[in-house]
């Protein structure tokens, strides 16, 4: 077997070589505790599945709100990014050539 497997109730593994047989059994709660400790040592977030779903939903909502904010053309009026082209029309609808394009 040489690895841990989850049988739906507990983690079980057997390692056998010419000198010994090592059997490992533990509850999922124990496995999860060790998994979280290992991930924390690696600097990886240890949120539960539901916490990750909630986090993803929060980030999605924040991105949506940010997109709504950027959809307001007034936001771009004073943008100094040269890749954003602004065109100002005068009241007679001619193009104001004094603006950057």
Buried (B, 14 or more C-beta within 10 A) or exposed (E): EEEBEEEEEBBBBBEEEEEEEEEEEBEEEEBBEEEBEEEEEEEEEEEEEEEEEEEEEEEEEEEEEEEEEEEEEEEEEEEEEEEEEBEEEEEEEEEEEEEEE
